[in-house]
Amino acid sequence: MCVKYSEMEQLLDNPIYNALISGNADFSNGDDQSKYFSIDIDPFAGLRENSRHDLNNLYRISPAESFFILFIPGEIEIPYEWRVIDRMKILQMVYDKPVPPAGTGQEFVVLQEEHIPQMLALTKMTNPGPFLSGTIRFGNYRGIFSGSRLVSMAGQRLQPKPYTEISAVCTHPDHLGKGYAGMLIAEQISRIIAGSGIPFLHVREENENATKLYHKLGFATRRGMIAYAIKKPVTKIS
């Protein structure tokens, strides 16, 4: 099932750029043509037209050795100046229901700066996507602990208003099968809807287990996207 396409949803065809000119504008660097997050927060960059010209501009205005991830709604030609590190097929999913899933009564811990080392360790182990020391500044991260150990977490990231992306969903391998990810996502959905937002997320196309969970929670696949990971070499390739 796919979400009905609307003019408002066009924001999601270019979610990073539209986040950097709206809900995440405080973290934005660059110019009107090519924008990118502060280096300690996230490696994402957004292009106004997703064109070769925009990529050349990003190369010109970004610091040496910059590493970026782009979310593009289709194939693009990456200029030779950039080194392509990876190319991933992802699905973009939107929660299209007016009410959130029913709560479970599970208590969550509000994750703060003191938890950053454990958050970095958990995301490094599970690889839900890029997570840096400053990523917590996106806010609204919640976790589940086993004793003093963080074993599951989820938070928010891109905010191309009125949409808010649920991100960094991950669980320690020793605690899989307990429903923690679903509980945390349901809590994030409730939080976003309460703030008059629309939840959405991205998932690797091959991650069938996660995709099934998201469908079960009420998300619908909107479209496929391509995530390009690119790096600016120390010196320009000749």
N, C-alpha and C positions, 0 to 999 in steps of 0.2 A: 504494500500500500504506500502511495506517495502523497505528500502534502499537496493540496491544491495550490497551484502557482498564482501569485498575485504580484502586483506592482511593488508592494512593500518588501516582498521576499527577494527582490533584486538586490537588496542590501547584502544578502547572503551569497550572492555570486562573487562578491569581492569582500569577504568578511574581515580580513586584516586591515585593509585600507579604510573601510568604513568604520571599523572600531577605533582606528587612530585619529579619525576626524570627529568622533562623537564620544562614546563612553570611556575610551582609553586615551583621550586627547592629552591628558596630563603626562603621559609617558612617551609622547610622540617626539621623534626627531626627524629631520629631513626637510622637505619642501612640499608644495602642493602636488607635485608630480610623483614623488617617491618618498615614502615614509617608513620609519622603522622604530622599534621599541628601544628604550634605553638598554644598553648592553648587559647590565646586571639583572634585568627583569625577564627578558625573553628574546630569542633570536629571530623573531618574526618580522618580516617586512611586507609592506603593501604597496601596490602600484596602481595609479589612478586608472590607466587603460590596459594594464597588463601587456604592454607592448615592448618591443626591442628598444625603442627610444627611452621608455621608462627605466628599463634595466641598465642602459648606458648611463642614464642620469644617476641611478642608485650607485653605480660604480664610482661615478665622479664625486658624489657628495659624502660617501661613507668612509669611515676610517680604514686604514690599511689592515689587511688580514681579517676583515669582517666576515662573519659567517651568518647566513640568513636562511630562513625557511619561508617559502612562498606557498600560498594556497591559490591554485589557478583552476578555473572551471573547464579548462581544456589544454591541449598541447600548446606549448609556445617554444620558440627558438631561443635558446640561451646564447647570448653573444660570447665569442671565443675568449673574451677577457676573463670571464668567470670560469671557475672550475666546478663542474657538477659533481657533488658528493653523493647524492642519492636522488631517486625519483620514486615516489610511493603513490599508489592508488588508495584513496580514502573515500569514505562515504560521509556525507553530511546528513544529519538526522535532526528533525525538529519535533518537539513535543507539541502536538496540535490539539490537546484537550483543554477544556476550560477550567478543570479542577485537577489538583495534584493527586498522586496515588495516596492511598490510606497510610497513615503513619504506623510505626511498629512499637513505639514507646522506647526505642533504643536511645540511650543517652550518648551524646557526642561531645567531644572536647573541642573547644575553639582553639585552633592552632595559631600560635604566636611565634615571635622571634626565637624564643627559647627552644622551640621545637624544630627549628630549621635543620640542625644536623641530622635528626632522625628522618625528617621529610626528604632530605637529600639522599640519605642512605636507602630509604624505601623506594624512591623513584629510580635510583640507579639500579637497584636489584630487579625491579619490575618493568622498567622502561615504558611508562604510559605516554611519554612525550617529553619534550625538553622541560626541565625544571632546574632553575638556578637559585642562587642565594637570595636574590631579590624578587623572585616570582611570587612570594607570599604577599607582596604589596598589591596584587590584584584583589586580595581580600576574600573573606567568606570561606576560608578553608576549615574543614571539620575533620576530626579523626576519631578512630576507635583504638583504644589501648588494651593490651593484655598485660596487666601489672603496670610497669613503667615503660613498656615497649609499644611504640606506635606500630600497629599492624594493618591498618587500612585508613585511607583518606580520600577526599575529593574536594574540589574547590571550583572557582570560577576564573575565567580568563578573558577571552575576547568579548567586547561589548559593543557591537554595531547596533546601537539603540533602535528599536526596543528589544532586540535579541540579546541574550546573555548565554555564553558558552559554558557548559559544565566540563571540567578538565581535571587532569591529574588523578583520575580514578584508578586506584591501585590497592592491592591487598598482598600481604606477605604470603609466600607459598605455603607456609605452615598453617595458615588460617583460611585457606580457600574452602568453599563449600558451606560457609556459615551464613551466607546472605549479606555480608557486610557491605559489598559494593552496591547492591540494590538498595539497602537502607540509606546509605549516604547519598546516592543519586536522588532518591525520593525526597530526602530532606532538602537537597539543593533545588529540586523542582519547586517544592513548596515555597522556599525562600524567594526564588525568582518571580513566581506568580504573585506572591504577596507584594512584591515591589512593582507590579504591573508590567513585568517583563515576559518574554517568551523564551523558554529554554531551548537550546540546541547544542549539538556536540559533533565531534568528528571522530571517526574510528577507522583503523586500517581495514581495507576491503577484505583481507584474508582472515581477520579476527572474527570468526564466526560465532564463538561463544559470547563475546561481548555484544555483537550485533543482536543475537537472540535475546540477551538480557535487556538491551535497550528497547527492542520491540515489545517485550513483555511488560515493560514499565510504561509504555504508551508512546514511544517515539516512532516516527515514520521516516523512512528514507526519502529525502528530498532529491538528492542528486549525487553523482560521483564528482570527485575533485581530484586534482593531482597536486601533491606536495613535492616541491623541488627544494632540495637542500643544496645551496651554492656557497662557494667561498671565494673571497677576493684574494688572489695570490699576493705575495710580498712585492713582487715586481710584475709589471704587465707582460703577459705572454706575447712574444713576437712571432 
